[in-house]
């Protein structure tokens, strides 16, 4: 039983590592008073969270790069959003 618990805990921790390390190079996009906010990351990685109720939000979870307001342009390493472009390189994403 102890081994199963430890294995499960390790699997959950390992699954969360890419999200947090990837988000270090990401940029926030959206409005916290609206329904959605995103983390836009290099290489077209995109994370979304949803407004649940009374100031509570869901956790960030990965979504397709073409979901929502911004679309990933791989040839330009750029997020194309309705209010501007967000440029990405090895250091991370910036601008709009």
MODELLER restraints for C-alpha pairs under 7 A, 6 or more apart:
rsr = mdl.restraints
at = mdl.atoms
rsr.add(forms.Gaussian(group=physical.xy_distance, feature=features.Distance(at['CA:23:A'], at['CA:39:A']), mean=6.99, stdev=0.5))
rsr.add(forms.Gaussian(group=physical.xy_distance, feature=features.Distance(at['CA:23:A'], at['CA:41:A']), mean=6.75, stdev=0.5))
rsr.add(forms.Gaussian(group=physical.xy_distance, feature=features.Distance(at['CA:25:A'], at['CA:41:A']), mean=6.25, stdev=0.5))
rsr.add(forms.Gaussian(group=physical.xy_distance, feature=features.Distance(at['CA:25:A'], at['CA:91:A']), mean=6.65, stdev=0.5))
rsr.add(forms.Gaussian(group=physical.xy_distance, feature=features.Distance(at['CA:25:A'], at['CA:92:A']), mean=4.18, stdev=0.5))
rsr.add(forms.Gaussian(group=physical.xy_distance, feature=features.Distance(at['CA:25:A'], at['CA:93:A']), mean=6.30, stdev=0.5))
rsr.add(forms.Gaussian(group=physical.xy_distance, feature=features.Distance(at['CA:26:A'], at['CA:39:A']), mean=5.80, stdev=0.5))
rsr.add(forms.Gaussian(group=physical.xy_distance, feature=features.Distance(at['CA:26:A'], at['CA:40:A']), mean=5.26, stdev=0.5))
rsr.add(forms.Gaussian(group=physical.xy_distance, feature=features.Distance(at['CA:26:A'], at['CA:41:A']), mean=4.21, stdev=0.5))
rsr.add(forms.Gaussian(group=physical.xy_distance, feature=features.Distance(at['CA:26:A'], at['CA:42:A']), mean=6.89, stdev=0.5))
rsr.add(forms.Gaussian(group=physical.xy_distance, feature=features.Distance(at['CA:26:A'], at['CA:92:A']), mean=6.01, stdev=0.5))
rsr.add(forms.Gaussian(group=physical.xy_distance, feature=features.Distance(at['CA:26:A'], at['CA:93:A']), mean=5.66, stdev=0.5))
rsr.add(forms.Gaussian(group=physical.xy_distance, feature=features.Distance(at['CA:27:A'], at['CA:39:A']), mean=5.48, stdev=0.5))
rsr.add(forms.Gaussian(group=physical.xy_distance, feature=features.Distance(at['CA:27:A'], at['CA:40:A']), mean=5.34, stdev=0.5))
rsr.add(forms.Gaussian(group=physical.xy_distance, feature=features.Distance(at['CA:27:A'], at['CA:41:A']), mean=6.57, stdev=0.5))
rsr.add(forms.Gaussian(group=physical.xy_distance, feature=features.Distance(at['CA:27:A'], at['CA:93:A']), mean=5.83, stdev=0.5))
rsr.add(forms.Gaussian(group=physical.xy_distance, feature=features.Distance(at['CA:27:A'], at['CA:94:A']), mean=6.53, stdev=0.5))
rsr.add(forms.Gaussian(group=physical.xy_distance, feature=features.Distance(at['CA:28:A'], at['CA:38:A']), mean=5.87, stdev=0.5))
rsr.add(forms.Gaussian(group=physical.xy_distance, feature=features.Distance(at['CA:28:A'], at['CA:39:A']), mean=4.69, stdev=0.5))
rsr.add(forms.Gaussian(group=physical.xy_distance, feature=features.Distance(at['CA:28:A'], at['CA:40:A']), mean=6.45, stdev=0.5))
rsr.add(forms.Gaussian(group=physical.xy_distance, feature=features.Distance(at['CA:29:A'], at['CA:37:A']), mean=5.89, stdev=0.5))
rsr.add(forms.Gaussian(group=physical.xy_distance, feature=features.Distance(at['CA:29:A'], at['CA:38:A']), mean=5.11, stdev=0.5))
rsr.add(forms.Gaussian(group=physical.xy_distance, feature=features.Distance(at['CA:29:A'], at['CA:39:A']), mean=6.10, stdev=0.5))
rsr.add(forms.Gaussian(group=physical.xy_distance, feature=features.Distance(at['CA:29:A'], at['CA:40:A']), mean=6.97, stdev=0.5))
rsr.add(forms.Gaussian(group=physical.xy_distance, feature=features.Distance(at['CA:30:A'], at['CA:36:A']), mean=6.51, stdev=0.5))
rsr.add(forms.Gaussian(group=physical.xy_distance, feature=features.Distance(at['CA:30:A'], at['CA:37:A']), mean=4.47, stdev=0.5))
rsr.add(forms.Gaussian(group=physical.xy_distance, feature=features.Distance(at['CA:30:A'], at['CA:38:A']), mean=6.13, stdev=0.5))
rsr.add(forms.Gaussian(group=physical.xy_distance, feature=features.Distance(at['CA:31:A'], at['CA:37:A']), mean=6.05, stdev=0.5))
rsr.add(forms.Gaussian(group=physical.xy_distance, feature=features.Distance(at['CA:35:A'], at['CA:50:A']), mean=5.88, stdev=0.5))
rsr.add(forms.Gaussian(group=physical.xy_distance, feature=features.Distance(at['CA:35:A'], at['CA:51:A']), mean=5.19, stdev=0.5))
rsr.add(forms.Gaussian(group=physical.xy_distance, feature=features.Distance(at['CA:36:A'], at['CA:48:A']), mean=6.92, stdev=0.5))
rsr.add(forms.Gaussian(group=physical.xy_distance, feature=features.Distance(at['CA:36:A'], at['CA:49:A']), mean=5.90, stdev=0.5))
rsr.add(forms.Gaussian(group=physical.xy_distance, feature=features.Distance(at['CA:36:A'], at['CA:50:A']), mean=4.87, stdev=0.5))
rsr.add(forms.Gaussian(group=physical.xy_distance, feature=features.Distance(at['CA:36:A'], at['CA:51:A']), mean=6.26, stdev=0.5))
rsr.add(forms.Gaussian(group=physical.xy_distance, feature=features.Distance(at['CA:37:A'], at['CA:48:A']), mean=5.88, stdev=0.5))
rsr.add(forms.Gaussian(group=physical.xy_distance, feature=features.Distance(at['CA:37:A'], at['CA:49:A']), mean=5.63, stdev=0.5))
rsr.add(forms.Gaussian(group=physical.xy_distance, feature=features.Distance(at['CA:37:A'], at['CA:50:A']), mean=6.78, stdev=0.5))
rsr.add(forms.Gaussian(group=physical.xy_distance, feature=features.Distance(at['CA:38:A'], at['CA:46:A']), mean=6.90, stdev=0.5))
rsr.add(forms.Gaussian(group=physical.xy_distance, feature=features.Distance(at['CA:38:A'], at['CA:47:A']), mean=5.48, stdev=0.5))
rsr.add(forms.Gaussian(group=physical.xy_distance, feature=features.Distance(at['CA:38:A'], at['CA:48:A']), mean=4.43, stdev=0.5))
rsr.add(forms.Gaussian(group=physical.xy_distance, feature=features.Distance(at['CA:38:A'], at['CA:49:A']), mean=6.41, stdev=0.5))
rsr.add(forms.Gaussian(group=physical.xy_distance, feature=features.Distance(at['CA:39:A'], at['CA:46:A']), mean=5.81, stdev=0.5))
rsr.add(forms.Gaussian(group=physical.xy_distance, feature=features.Distance(at['CA:39:A'], at['CA:47:A']), mean=5.04, stdev=0.5))
rsr.add(forms.Gaussian(group=physical.xy_distance, feature=features.Distance(at['CA:39:A'], at['CA:48:A']), mean=6.45, stdev=0.5))
rsr.add(forms.Gaussian(group=physical.xy_distance, feature=features.Distance(at['CA:40:A'], at['CA:46:A']), mean=4.92, stdev=0.5))
rsr.add(forms.Gaussian(group=physical.xy_distance, feature=features.Distance(at['CA:40:A'], at['CA:47:A']), mean=6.70, stdev=0.5))
rsr.add(forms.Gaussian(group=physical.xy_distance, feature=features.Distance(at['CA:41:A'], at['CA:93:A']), mean=6.37, stdev=0.5))
rsr.add(forms.Gaussian(group=physical.xy_distance, feature=features.Distance(at['CA:42:A'], at['CA:88:A']), mean=5.44, stdev=0.5))
rsr.add(forms.Gaussian(group=physical.xy_distance, feature=features.Distance(at['CA:42:A'], at['CA:89:A']), mean=6.58, stdev=0.5))
rsr.add(forms.Gaussian(group=physical.xy_distance, feature=features.Distance(at['CA:42:A'], at['CA:92:A']), mean=6.21, stdev=0.5))
rsr.add(forms.Gaussian(group=physical.xy_distance, feature=features.Distance(at['CA:42:A'], at['CA:93:A']), mean=6.38, stdev=0.5))
rsr.add(forms.Gaussian(group=physical.xy_distance, feature=features.Distance(at['CA:43:A'], at['CA:77:A']), mean=6.92, stdev=0.5))
rsr.add(forms.Gaussian(group=physical.xy_distance, feature=features.Distance(at['CA:44:A'], at['CA:65:A']), mean=5.59, stdev=0.5))
rsr.add(forms.Gaussian(group=physical.xy_distance, feature=features.Distance(at['CA:44:A'], at['CA:72:A']), mean=5.49, stdev=0.5))
rsr.add(forms.Gaussian(group=physical.xy_distance, feature=features.Distance(at['CA:45:A'], at['CA:65:A']), mean=6.21, stdev=0.5))
rsr.add(forms.Gaussian(group=physical.xy_distance, feature=features.Distance(at['CA:46:A'], at['CA:62:A']), mean=5.82, stdev=0.5))
rsr.add(forms.Gaussian(group=physical.xy_distance, feature=features.Distance(at['CA:46:A'], at['CA:63:A']), mean=5.74, stdev=0.5))
rsr.add(forms.Gaussian(group=physical.xy_distance, feature=features.Distance(at['CA:46:A'], at['CA:64:A']), mean=6.69, stdev=0.5))
rsr.add(forms.Gaussian(group=physical.xy_distance, feature=features.Distance(at['CA:46:A'], at['CA:65:A']), mean=5.59, stdev=0.5))
rsr.add(forms.Gaussian(group=physical.xy_distance, feature=features.Distance(at['CA:47:A'], at['CA:60:A']), mean=5.66, stdev=0.5))
rsr.add(forms.Gaussian(group=physical.xy_distance, feature=features.Distance(at['CA:47:A'], at['CA:61:A']), mean=5.15, stdev=0.5))
rsr.add(forms.Gaussian(group=physical.xy_distance, feature=features.Distance(at['CA:47:A'], at['CA:62:A']), mean=4.32, stdev=0.5))
rsr.add(forms.Gaussian(group=physical.xy_distance, feature=features.Distance(at['CA:47:A'], at['CA:63:A']), mean=5.67, stdev=0.5))
rsr.add(forms.Gaussian(group=physical.xy_distance, feature=features.Distance(at['CA:48:A'], at['CA:60:A']), mean=5.14, stdev=0.5))
rsr.add(forms.Gaussian(group=physical.xy_distance, feature=features.Distance(at['CA:48:A'], at['CA:61:A']), mean=5.50, stdev=0.5))
rsr.add(forms.Gaussian(group=physical.xy_distance, feature=features.Distance(at['CA:48:A'], at['CA:62:A']), mean=6.35, stdev=0.5))
rsr.add(forms.Gaussian(group=physical.xy_distance, feature=features.Distance(at['CA:48:A'], at['CA:63:A']), mean=6.54, stdev=0.5))
rsr.add(forms.Gaussian(group=physical.xy_distance, feature=features.Distance(at['CA:49:A'], at['CA:57:A']), mean=6.62, stdev=0.5))
rsr.add(forms.Gaussian(group=physical.xy_distance, feature=features.Distance(at['CA:49:A'], at['CA:58:A']), mean=5.34, stdev=0.5))
rsr.add(forms.Gaussian(group=physical.xy_distance, feature=features.Distance(at['CA:49:A'], at['CA:59:A']), mean=5.77, stdev=0.5))
rsr.add(forms.Gaussian(group=physical.xy_distance, feature=features.Distance(at['CA:49:A'], at['CA:60:A']), mean=4.66, stdev=0.5))
rsr.add(forms.Gaussian(group=physical.xy_distance, feature=features.Distance(at['CA:49:A'], at['CA:61:A']), mean=6.54, stdev=0.5))
rsr.add(forms.Gaussian(group=physical.xy_distance, feature=features.Distance(at['CA:50:A'], at['CA:57:A']), mean=5.66, stdev=0.5))
rsr.add(forms.Gaussian(group=physical.xy_distance, feature=features.Distance(at['CA:50:A'], at['CA:58:A']), mean=5.36, stdev=0.5))
rsr.add(forms.Gaussian(group=physical.xy_distance, feature=features.Distance(at['CA:51:A'], at['CA:57:A']), mean=4.54, stdev=0.5))
rsr.add(forms.Gaussian(group=physical.xy_distance, feature=features.Distance(at['CA:51:A'], at['CA:58:A']), mean=6.48, stdev=0.5))
rsr.add(forms.Gaussian(group=physical.xy_distance, feature=features.Distance(at['CA:52:A'], at['CA:58:A']), mean=6.45, stdev=0.5))
rsr.add(forms.Gaussian(group=physical.xy_distance, feature=features.Distance(at['CA:65:A'], at['CA:71:A']), mean=6.10, stdev=0.5))
rsr.add(forms.Gaussian(group=physical.xy_distance, feature=features.Distance(at['CA:65:A'], at['CA:72:A']), mean=5.85, stdev=0.5))
rsr.add(forms.Gaussian(group=physical.xy_distance, feature=features.Distance(at['CA:66:A'], at['CA:72:A']), mean=6.44, stdev=0.5))
rsr.add(forms.Gaussian(group=physical.xy_distance, feature=features.Distance(at['CA:69:A'], at['CA:81:A']), mean=5.94, stdev=0.5))
rsr.add(forms.Gaussian(group=physical.xy_distance, feature=features.Distance(at['CA:69:A'], at['CA:82:A']), mean=6.62, stdev=0.5))
rsr.add(forms.Gaussian(group=physical.xy_distance, feature=features.Distance(at['CA:70:A'], at['CA:79:A']), mean=6.03, stdev=0.5))
rsr.add(forms.Gaussian(group=physical.xy_distance, feature=features.Distance(at['CA:70:A'], at['CA:80:A']), mean=5.35, stdev=0.5))
rsr.add(forms.Gaussian(group=physical.xy_distance, feature=features.Distance(at['CA:70:A'], at['CA:81:A']), mean=4.25, stdev=0.5))
rsr.add(forms.Gaussian(group=physical.xy_distance, feature=features.Distance(at['CA:70:A'], at['CA:82:A']), mean=6.99, stdev=0.5))
rsr.add(forms.Gaussian(group=physical.xy_distance, feature=features.Distance(at['CA:71:A'], at['CA:79:A']), mean=5.61, stdev=0.5))
rsr.add(forms.Gaussian(group=physical.xy_distance, feature=features.Distance(at['CA:71:A'], at['CA:80:A']), mean=5.21, stdev=0.5))
rsr.add(forms.Gaussian(group=physical.xy_distance, feature=features.Distance(at['CA:71:A'], at['CA:81:A']), mean=6.56, stdev=0.5))
rsr.add(forms.Gaussian(group=physical.xy_distance, feature=features.Distance(at['CA:72:A'], at['CA:78:A']), mean=6.08, stdev=0.5))
rsr.add(forms.Gaussian(group=physical.xy_distance, feature=features.Distance(at['CA:72:A'], at['CA:79:A']), mean=4.67, stdev=0.5))
rsr.add(forms.Gaussian(group=physical.xy_distance, feature=features.Distance(at['CA:72:A'], at['CA:80:A']), mean=6.29, stdev=0.5))
rsr.add(forms.Gaussian(group=physical.xy_distance, feature=features.Distance(at['CA:73:A'], at['CA:79:A']), mean=6.07, stdev=0.5))
rsr.add(forms.Gaussian(group=physical.xy_distance, feature=features.Distance(at['CA:73:A'], at['CA:80:A']), mean=6.87, stdev=0.5))
rsr.add(forms.Gaussian(group=physical.xy_distance, feature=features.Distance(at['CA:77:A'], at['CA:87:A']), mean=6.39, stdev=0.5))
rsr.add(forms.Gaussian(group=physical.xy_distance, feature=features.Distance(at['CA:77:A'], at['CA:88:A']), mean=5.56, stdev=0.5))
rsr.add(forms.Gaussian(group=physical.xy_distance, feature=features.Distance(at['CA:78:A'], at['CA:85:A']), mean=6.53, stdev=0.5))
rsr.add(forms.Gaussian(group=physical.xy_distance, feature=features.Distance(at['CA:78:A'], at['CA:86:A']), mean=5.56, stdev=0.5))
rsr.add(forms.Gaussian(group=physical.xy_distance, feature=features.Distance(at['CA:78:A'], at['CA:87:A']), mean=4.58, stdev=0.5))
rsr.add(forms.Gaussian(group=physical.xy_distance, feature=features.Distance(at['CA:78:A'], at['CA:88:A']), mean=5.81, stdev=0.5))
rsr.add(forms.Gaussian(group=physical.xy_distance, feature=features.Distance(at['CA:79:A'], at['CA:85:A']), mean=5.63, stdev=0.5))
rsr.add(forms.Gaussian(group=physical.xy_distance, feature=features.Distance(at['CA:79:A'], at['CA:86:A']), mean=4.93, stdev=0.5))
rsr.add(forms.Gaussian(group=physical.xy_distance, feature=features.Distance(at['CA:79:A'], at['CA:87:A']), mean=6.46, stdev=0.5))
rsr.add(forms.Gaussian(group=physical.xy_distance, feature=features.Distance(at['CA:80:A'], at['CA:86:A']), mean=6.65, stdev=0.5))
rsr.add(forms.Gaussian(group=physical.xy_distance, feature=features.Distance(at['CA:84:A'], at['CA:96:A']), mean=4.97, stdev=0.5))
rsr.add(forms.Gaussian(group=physical.xy_distance, feature=features.Distance(at['CA:85:A'], at['CA:95:A']), mean=6.86, stdev=0.5))
rsr.add(forms.Gaussian(group=physical.xy_distance, feature=features.Distance(at['CA:85:A'], at['CA:96:A']), mean=5.11, stdev=0.5))
rsr.add(forms.Gaussian(group=physical.xy_distance, feature=features.Distance(at['CA:86:A'], at['CA:93:A']), mean=6.45, stdev=0.5))
rsr.add(forms.Gaussian(group=physical.xy_distance, feature=features.Distance(at['CA:86:A'], at['CA:94:A']), mean=5.60, stdev=0.5))
rsr.add(forms.Gaussian(group=physical.xy_distance, feature=features.Distance(at['CA:86:A'], at['CA:95:A']), mean=4.92, stdev=0.5))
rsr.add(forms.Gaussian(group=physical.xy_distance, feature=features.Distance(at['CA:86:A'], at['CA:96:A']), mean=5.18, stdev=0.5))
rsr.add(forms.Gaussian(group=physical.xy_distance, feature=features.Distance(at['CA:87:A'], at['CA:93:A']), mean=5.47, stdev=0.5))
rsr.add(forms.Gaussian(group=physical.xy_distance, feature=features.Distance(at['CA:87:A'], at['CA:94:A']), mean=5.58, stdev=0.5))
rsr.add(forms.Gaussian(group=physical.xy_distance, feature=features.Distance(at['CA:87:A'], at['CA:95:A']), mean=6.35, stdev=0.5))
rsr.add(forms.Gaussian(group=physical.xy_distance, feature=features.Distance(at['CA:88:A'], at['CA:94:A']), mean=6.48, stdev=0.5))
